[in-house]
């Protein structure tokens, strides 16, 4: 099993980026990642205004997957996430949904030990490891790793965790995927602009699918498929995600729009992933019992 260190990273997902690693379809690999700050915060004296935000959310990669071509689907199955011994949480004026109430920036180093987050003041919580940034090369142009989109990127979706699969539409030969920005825990919305930001190692199996049409990333959990939608506003992200799901229901179940729309409102849930990035991200959760034909 190959191990890939965090020494090679990107700050942008680009249509013309060059791969630094190559793997085979069906291969299981371990990938080391930085925290979202790229290791810039070594202790609590380092504040968010002190760091270089241009290199935030850097992702390890890109990985070229042999035999993958534009129009395929890249499948990434998350097998395990091993966390570093401590994470970082920052506050800064203007950061997050209540950022206007923050007077002074501050940094908190949060120890992580034996599967627990030692928050302080006697507060201890179980870890809930997830991947904030994961994606493939976009159709065109260049997108900073801090920004989400149809290629993936900074989706900050807490269901991207061990036991889940993520399906990406492939826009460039080889897929050219990369990942980073782990969290020891993060709530839906990521409301103050951070989770417990942490580095670590991700064990994953990478494969491909052919003959499936997909326009946005989809996360598969035990019980559901989650269609990821990002847009400038929450309303726009929800509307777009709903439309994509209705279209899939129409195609998979041979339904007219009205019947698919009824199934959407009867059985599907909208969940907020994050509301603090340049684009907000939601996911529309579709029960597997409804869309079992999506990936065969």
C-alpha positions in Angstrom: 0.0 0.0 0.0 1.5 3.3 -1.1 2.0 6.2 1.4 2.0 9.8 0.1 3.4 12.6 2.2 2.1 16.1 2.5 5.2 17.6 1.0 3.4 18.0 -2.4 0.4 20.2 -2.2 -1.7 22.6 -4.2 -3.4 25.8 -3.3 -5.7 25.8 -6.4 -7.6 23.1 -8.3 -6.8 23.9 -11.9 -7.8 22.5 -15.2 -4.2 22.4 -16.3 -2.5 21.3 -13.1 0.1 18.6 -13.4 0.0 15.4 -11.3 2.7 14.6 -8.8 1.5 11.1 -7.9 0.1 8.3 -9.9 -2.2 5.4 -8.7 -4.2 2.6 -10.2 -8.0 2.2 -10.2 -8.9 0.0 -7.3 -5.7 0.8 -5.3 -5.8 1.6 -1.6 -3.5 4.4 -0.5 -2.7 6.5 2.6 -2.4 10.2 2.1 -0.9 12.6 4.7 -2.4 16.1 4.9 -1.7 19.5 6.6 -4.3 21.3 8.7 -6.1 24.1 6.9 -3.5 26.6 7.9 -0.6 24.6 6.5 1.1 24.3 9.9 1.4 28.0 10.2 -0.1 28.1 13.7 2.4 26.4 16.1 1.0 27.8 19.3 -1.6 30.1 20.7 0.5 33.2 20.2 -0.1 32.9 16.4 -3.4 34.6 15.4 -5.3 34.4 12.2 -4.3 37.9 11.1 -0.7 36.8 11.4 -0.9 34.0 8.8 -0.8 33.9 5.0 -4.4 33.2 4.0 -3.4 32.7 0.4 -2.0 29.2 1.2 -5.0 28.1 3.4 -6.7 24.8 2.7 -3.8 23.4 0.7 -4.5 19.9 -0.5 -2.1 17.0 -0.9 -1.7 16.0 -4.6 -2.7 16.1 -7.4 -3.1 12.3 -8.0 -3.4 11.0 -11.5 -5.5 7.8 -11.7 -4.5 5.7 -14.6 -7.3 4.9 -17.1 -9.6 7.7 -15.9 -10.9 10.0 -18.6 -13.2 13.0 -18.8 -16.8 11.9 -18.5 -16.0 9.1 -16.0 -16.8 9.2 -12.3 -14.0 9.0 -9.8 -14.9 7.1 -6.7 -13.1 7.7 -3.4 -14.0 5.4 -0.6 -12.8 6.7 2.8 -11.6 3.8 4.9 -10.0 5.5 7.9 -8.8 8.9 9.1 -5.9 9.1 11.6 -5.6 12.5 13.3 -2.6 14.4 14.5 -2.1 14.9 18.3 -3.7 18.4 18.4 -5.9 20.7 16.4 -6.4 24.4 16.1 -9.4 26.7 16.5 -9.2 30.4 15.8 -11.5 33.4 16.3 -11.1 36.6 14.5 -13.2 39.7 13.9 -15.5 39.2 10.9 -15.0 35.4 10.8 -18.1 33.3 10.9 -21.8 34.1 11.4 -21.2 36.1 14.6 -17.8 37.5 13.6 -19.0 41.1 14.2 -19.2 40.2 17.9 -15.5 39.2 18.1 -13.4 42.1 19.5 -10.0 40.5 19.5 -8.5 37.5 17.6 -7.6 34.4 19.6 -6.2 31.0 19.0 -6.9 27.8 20.9 -4.8 24.6 20.6 -7.0 21.6 21.2 -5.3 18.3 22.2 -6.7 15.1 20.6 -5.9 11.9 22.4 -7.4 8.3 22.4 -10.3 9.3 20.1 -11.3 12.2 22.3 -11.1 16.0 22.0 -9.8 17.6 25.2 -11.5 20.9 24.8 -10.6 22.2 28.3 -12.5 23.2 31.4 -13.3 19.5 31.9 -15.1 19.3 28.5 -14.2 16.2 26.6 -15.9 15.1 23.4 -15.5 12.1 21.0 -13.7 12.8 17.7 -15.8 12.9 14.5 -13.0 13.0 11.8 -14.0 14.4 8.4 -12.4 15.8 5.3 -13.1 19.4 4.5 -11.3 19.8 1.1 -11.4 17.0 -1.5 -11.9 17.4 -5.2 -10.7 16.9 -8.8 -9.5 19.2 -11.5 -12.3 21.5 -12.7 -13.7 21.8 -16.2 -11.9 25.0 -16.8 -9.9 27.7 -15.0 -8.5 27.7 -11.5 -10.3 27.5 -8.2 -8.7 28.2 -4.8 -8.8 25.2 -2.5 -10.8 27.3 0.0 -13.7 27.5 -2.5 -16.2 24.7 -3.2 -17.7 23.9 -6.6 -18.9 21.2 -8.9 -15.3 19.8 -8.8 -15.5 19.4 -5.0 -12.9 21.5 -3.2 -13.8 23.1 0.2 -17.2 21.5 0.6 -16.8 21.2 4.4 -19.4 18.4 4.5 -19.2 16.3 7.7 -20.5 13.2 6.0 -17.1 12.9 4.1 -15.7 10.6 6.7 -14.7 7.0 7.2 -17.3 4.6 5.8 -18.4 7.0 3.0 -17.8 7.1 -0.7 -17.6 10.3 -2.7 -18.4 10.3 -6.4 -16.8 13.1 -8.5 -17.6 14.0 -12.1 -14.3 13.8 -14.0 -13.4 16.8 -16.2 -9.8 16.1 -17.0 -7.8 13.0 -17.9 -6.6 11.2 -14.8 -9.1 13.0 -12.6 -6.3 14.9 -10.8 -7.7 14.7 -7.3 -6.3 16.2 -4.1 -7.4 16.4 -0.5 -6.7 18.2 2.8 -8.3 20.3 5.6 -9.2 17.6 8.0 -11.3 18.3 11.1 -11.4 16.4 14.4 -15.0 17.6 14.6 -17.2 20.2 12.9 -20.9 21.0 13.1 -23.1 21.6 10.1 -22.6 25.2 9.0 -19.1 25.5 10.4 -20.6 28.6 12.0 -17.6 30.4 13.4 -15.5 29.7 10.3 -13.6 26.7 11.7 -14.0 23.2 13.1 -11.2 21.6 15.1 -8.6 22.1 12.2 -6.1 19.3 12.2 -3.7 17.4 10.0 -3.5 13.6 9.7 -3.5 10.7 7.4 -6.4 9.4 5.3 -6.6 5.8 4.1 -8.7 5.5 1.0 -9.6 3.3 -2.0 -9.8 5.0 -5.4 -11.7 3.6 -8.3 -13.7 4.7 -11.3 -17.2 4.2 -12.9 -18.1 4.6 -16.5 -21.4 5.2 -18.1 -22.9 7.3 -15.3 -23.9 10.9 -15.7 -23.1 13.1 -12.8 -22.7 16.9 -12.6 -21.9 17.5 -9.0 -20.1 15.5 -6.2 -22.3 12.9 -4.5 -21.5 11.4 -1.0 -22.8 7.9 -0.4 -23.4 6.9 3.2 -24.9 3.7 4.6 -28.5 4.9 4.0 -28.4 7.7 1.5 -26.9 9.5 -1.5 -26.1 13.2 -0.8 -25.9 15.6 -3.7 -23.6 18.5 -3.0 -24.6 22.0 -4.3 -22.6 25.2 -3.8 -23.7 28.7 -4.8 -23.4 32.4 -3.7 -26.5 32.2 -1.5 -28.2 29.5 0.6 -31.4 29.9 -1.4 -29.6 29.5 -4.7 -27.6 26.4 -3.5 -30.8 24.7 -2.3 -32.7 25.5 -5.5 -29.9 24.2 -7.6 -29.4 21.0 -5.5 -33.2 20.3 -5.6 -33.2 20.7 -9.4 -30.3 18.3 -9.8 -32.0 15.6 -7.6 -35.3 15.9 -9.3 -33.6 15.4 -12.7 -31.9 12.3 -11.4 -35.2 11.0 -10.0 -36.8 11.5 -13.4 -34.1 9.7 -15.2 -33.6 6.8 -12.8 -37.3 6.1 -12.2 -38.7 7.3 -15.6 -41.0 9.9 -13.9 -42.5 13.1 -15.1 -41.3 16.3 -13.3 -44.3 16.6 -11.1 -44.0 13.1 -9.6 -40.3 13.4 -9.1 -40.9 16.8 -7.4 -43.4 15.2 -5.1 -40.9 12.5 -4.1 -38.3 15.2 -3.4 -40.5 17.0 -0.9 -41.8 13.7 0.6 -38.6 11.8 1.2 -35.5 14.0 0.8 -33.8 16.3 3.2 -31.8 19.5 2.7 -28.8 19.8 5.1 -26.4 22.7 5.4 -22.7 21.8 5.0 -21.2 25.3 5.5 -22.2 28.9 5.3 -18.8 30.6 5.8 -16.9 30.1 2.6 -17.0 32.2 -0.6 -19.8 30.0 -1.8 -22.2 28.3 0.6 -22.6 24.5 0.4 -25.7 22.3 1.0 -26.4 18.7 0.4 -29.7 17.1 -0.6 -30.1 13.7 1.1 -31.9 11.1 -1.0 -32.7 7.7 0.6 -31.1 4.7 -1.1 -34.5 3.1 -1.2 -35.6 5.8 -3.6 -32.5 6.1 -5.8 -31.0 2.7 -5.6 -30.2 2.7 -9.4 -27.9 5.7 -9.3 -24.6 3.8 -9.5 -25.9 0.4 -10.5 
